Amino acid sequence: MVDNDSQDGTVEMVHNQFPQARLLANKVNQGFAKANNQGIRLARGRYVLVLNPDTRILPSAFRSMFKFMDSHPHYGLAGCKLLNSDETLQPSVRRFPTFWDQFLLLFKVPHLLPNLPVFKKYLARDFDYDEPSEVDQVMGAFFWLRQEVLEKIGLLDEGFWIWFEEVDYCRRLRQAGWKIGYNPDTEIIHHFGQSFRQRLSVDRQKIFNRSLARYFKKHHSRLAWIGIQIARPFSLALEWVYQLISKK
């Protein structure tokens, strides 16, 4: 387990209640990718699970994932069914980002036109969460990885502090010839956004923009990356205006 400078008593609780657990306690928040890599380096099992701290595992989840991955050897990574705190479905599968869906996202177009086809496709609103399937990407809150994949394509990219590190990893995994699966028989509760809720919205937008730009620089054309760079300051201005209005 890796504690990313939580400052909420987690380190003491783990030491007292789970003395058998191996705990790495960071003195500063290292970001999602770097902190998870610390734990991944210590893992020795056939599979490695990257799991958010704001989750709760439901019964038989691990048994179901072992069975699913053992029966689908072409899947290098798999996600599961995520549920909100009230146990309603939490969408966790998306298609890979394109220039237009992200460019329009930076300009907050989904707030005005949420049903545009470009967003429906990106958010995979046609996806059936009750059926096992091959997918483009799954949310990083639950990342069930083969050790073999980690040995071949490496760790999460620590250039991402948070956001898009899981999208980048799914893209790299697919480029290496592996597939990504979704297993509806495994369910977990994900208290979405709890670990990052303290930051101001403008601060979140800055981090999101930086991660998005890095992702496009790695996986898209230079022209697309330039377009994202041009849109970044406009998205910050729009977020700042929204924050001012919401305080009134």
N, C-alpha and C positions, 0 to 999 in steps of 0.2 A: 504494500500500500504506500502511496505517495501523498503526503499532506503538503499542499501548496500554500503554506503560510496562512492557514485558515483563521487563526486567532480566535477561535470560538470554543476552545476546550477539547477539540477532537483528538489532539495528540495525547493529552492526559487520559482521555477516555479509553483510547486504544491501548495505551500502556497498562491501565488498570484492569480493563475488562477482557482484553485479548492479548495477554502477554506473549502468547505463542506466535503472534503475527509479526512479520518483519515490516517495520515502518521507517520510511525515509521522510524526515521532517525538514522541508525547505525553510530557510530563514527569510526568503523573499519569494513572491509569486513569480514562478519561472514561465508562466504561460502554459496552455494546454499541451502543446506538442512536446515541449522539452520535459515537462514533468512526467508525462506518460512514457516518454522514452526512457526515463530513469527506471521506471518500473519494468518496462519491457526488457531492458538489458538483463534484469535479474531473473526473468522467467525461464523455466526449463521444461515446461510441459509441451505436449504435442500441439496444443492450442494455447493462444494468449487472448485474454479478454481485456479490452480497454473499456472501462465502465465509469461513467460520471458519478460524482459523490451525491448528486441529488436524485438518486434512483433507489428503488426498492425491488428486490428480486422476488418474484412470485413462485409458488411451489412447482417443482419439477422443471424449472427453466433450464438448468444446466444439463440435466439428463436429456431433455429434448434437443438441445443444441448439439450435444455430442452425437446423438443419433442422426440428426439432420446432416451434419458435416461429414460423418463417416459414410453416409449413403450418397453423398454428392462430392466425390473427390475433385471435381473440376472447379468447385467453389474455393477460392483462396480466402474469402472473407464473407461473413454473413451478418445480417442484422435481424432483429426480431420485432414483434408487435409492441409498440410503445403505447402506454396509456397515461392519460392525465391524472392528476391527483384524485379526481372524482371517478376515475376508471372509464372515462370516455376515450374514444380512439384519438391518438395524437399522430397526425401525419408525419412520417419519418423517411419516406422514400421520395427522391426527386430524380429528374433527369439531369444530365450534365448542363452547366450553364452555357448560354450562348451570349454573343455580344449584345443582341437586342434586348433580351430579357433583363440582363444586368444593367445595361445603359438606361432603360426605362425605369428600372428599380431605383437607381440612384436619383432620378428625378421624381420619385414618389408617385409615379403614375398608377401603381396598383391601388393606392388609396382612393383614387378617383374612378378608375376603370379596372376593378378586380377581375372581371370576367373576360378580359382580352384573351384570345386564343394562345398568344405567346406565353402568358402566365399560367394558363391551364396546363399547357404542355410541360413547362418547366417544373411546376409543382406536382406534376403527375396526378392530377385530380381524377383521372380515369382509372387509377390503380385500384385493384381489388386487394384489400388488406386481409382478406380471409383465405387467400390462396397462396401457396408457395410459388415463388417466381424468381427469375433472373432479373436483376435491376442494374441501373447505372451507378447509383450511390445510395448509401444508407446513413442515417444520422450517427455522428460520432459518440453519442451517449452510450451506445452499446455496439462495440466493434469486436466480433469474434474472428480472430485471425489464426491462420495456420502458421506454425513456427517455420515451416518450409518457405512460406512467402516472405517472412521477415528476413530469412537468411539470403533470399535471392534479390529482393528489391530494397531492403534496408528499412530504416525507421521512418517515423513521421518527420516531415520537414520542419525543423525548428525555426526557420525563417518566418513561419506563421505563429504569432503569439496566441491568437485565438481566431476562429472562423476560417474556413476553407482548407484547413489542414486535412480534414477527413475527405473532402472532395478531391483534393490533390492526390491523396493516397489511393483513393478508388480509381482515379484516372491512371496513375502509374501502374497499379495492379492490372488494370485492363490492358494497358499497353504492353505489359509483360506476358500477356496471353492467358491470364487467369480470368475467372468469372466471379460475379458477386451475387450472393443469394439473399433471399428474404424468407424467414421462417415464421409463419403466423402461430405455430404451436407453442412458441416460447413467448411469454409475456412478462413485461416489467412495468413498474410505475416510474414515470419520469416527471419529477416536479420541475417542469420546464423553466429554465432561466434563473433558478434560485441561486446558483453559484455566481451569477454575473449581474444580479439585479441592482447592486449598489451603485454602479457607475452611471453618470449622467448620460443622457441620450446623445449629446454632441460628442462626448468621449467615445461612446460605443460606435458612432458613425465613423469617427476617425480611424478606429481600429479596423472596422469592417472594410472601409475604403482601402486601407493599406494592404489588407489581406487579399482583397479582390484584385488589386493591381498586381500583386505578386503572382497570384494564380494565373492571370491573363498573360503575364510576361513569360511564364513557364509553358503554357499550353495553347496559346492563341497567337495570331499574327501580330507583328509589330504595330500595324495599323489599328487593330482592335485594342491593343494595349494603350496606344496614344488616345484613342477615343475615351477609354475609361479614365485616363489621367485628366483629360479635359473636363469630364463630368464631375470629378471628385470635389472641387471647391463649391460647385453649385449645390451638390447634395448636402454639404456642411451648412451652407447658407439656409437652405430649406429646413434643415433639422433645427437650426438655431431659431428661425422664425416660429416654427411649430412649438418649440419649447417655451418661447416668450408668450405665445398665445395661450398655451395650455395652463400657464401659471395665473392668468387673469381670471 
